[in-house]
């Protein structure tokens, strides 16, 4: 069985749906 991963949480802007690598927000 393939476990479904939860949506990525961005460490940078703390939003779901993308990783910190994909984040377009400037790093604070």
N, C-alpha and C positions, 0 to 999 in steps of 0.2 A: 504493500500500500504506500502511496505517496502522500506524505503529510503536506497539507496546504499551509504555507507560511503566512503569518499575519502580514498586513500591509507594512511597508517600510515606515519607520519613524525617523524623520530627519533630525539628527543631533543638533544641527545648526539653527533651524528655524522652528523646530519642534512640531512640524506638521506631518501628517500621514500622507502616504502615497508616493513618496520618493525617498531616496537615501541621501545622506549628506554629500556624497560625491555628485549627485545630480542636482543639488540645490543651487539655485541661481542667486540666492540672497547673499550679500557680503557677510563674511565671517565677523562676528562681533567679538 
